[in-house]
Amino acid sequence: MPSLLIFTAYAELYQIEELITALPMVRFEIAAPVYVSFQLKQLLGYPNVRIHQVVLS
């Protein structure tokens, strides 16, 4: 399965849910240097999303 890494410190990722649903064959790895917000944690409801918090760059 191809993967896409998104490294962000922001809770709002413009149209991310549309991308996640349009590309179910792509694993979205979302990494943040901080604890992620509830808004981003809700994306874990999609089977192709992984969240990594407090990742040091």
C-alpha positions as CSV (number, residue, x, y, z in Angstrom):
1,M,0.0,0.0,0.0
2,P,1.5,3.4,-0.9
3,S,1.9,5.9,1.9
4,L,1.7,9.6,2.2
5,L,3.4,11.4,5.1
6,I,1.9,14.7,6.3
7,F,3.9,16.5,8.9
8,T,1.9,19.3,10.5
9,A,1.5,21.4,13.6
10,Y,-1.9,22.5,12.6
11,A,-5.3,21.0,13.4
12,E,-7.0,22.1,10.2
13,L,-5.8,20.2,7.1
14,Y,-7.7,21.7,4.1
15,Q,-9.9,19.0,2.5
16,I,-8.0,16.1,4.1
17,E,-11.2,14.0,4.6
18,E,-12.0,14.4,0.9
19,L,-8.5,13.1,0.0
20,I,-8.7,10.2,2.5
21,T,-12.0,9.0,1.1
22,A,-11.0,9.6,-2.5
23,L,-7.8,7.6,-2.1
24,P,-8.7,4.5,0.0
25,M,-5.7,2.6,-1.4
26,V,-3.2,5.2,0.1
27,R,-2.2,5.1,3.8
28,F,-2.1,8.6,5.3
29,E,0.5,8.9,7.9
30,I,-0.1,12.2,9.8
31,A,2.7,13.3,12.1
32,A,2.9,16.2,14.4
33,P,5.5,17.7,16.8
34,V,2.8,18.2,19.4
35,Y,-0.2,16.3,20.8
36,V,-2.8,16.3,18.1
37,S,-6.3,17.8,18.5
38,F,-9.5,16.0,18.8
39,Q,-10.3,17.1,15.2
40,L,-7.3,15.2,13.8
41,K,-7.9,12.2,16.1
42,Q,-11.4,11.8,14.5
43,L,-9.6,10.9,11.3
44,L,-8.6,7.6,12.9
45,G,-12.1,6.4,12.0
46,Y,-10.8,5.8,8.5
47,P,-8.9,2.5,8.1
48,N,-6.2,4.1,6.0
49,V,-5.2,6.8,8.5
50,R,-2.4,6.6,11.1
51,I,-1.6,9.4,13.6
52,H,1.8,9.9,15.1
53,Q,2.0,12.6,17.8
54,V,5.0,14.3,19.5
55,V,7.3,13.3,16.6
56,L,10.6,15.2,16.7
57,S,11.8,16.4,13.3
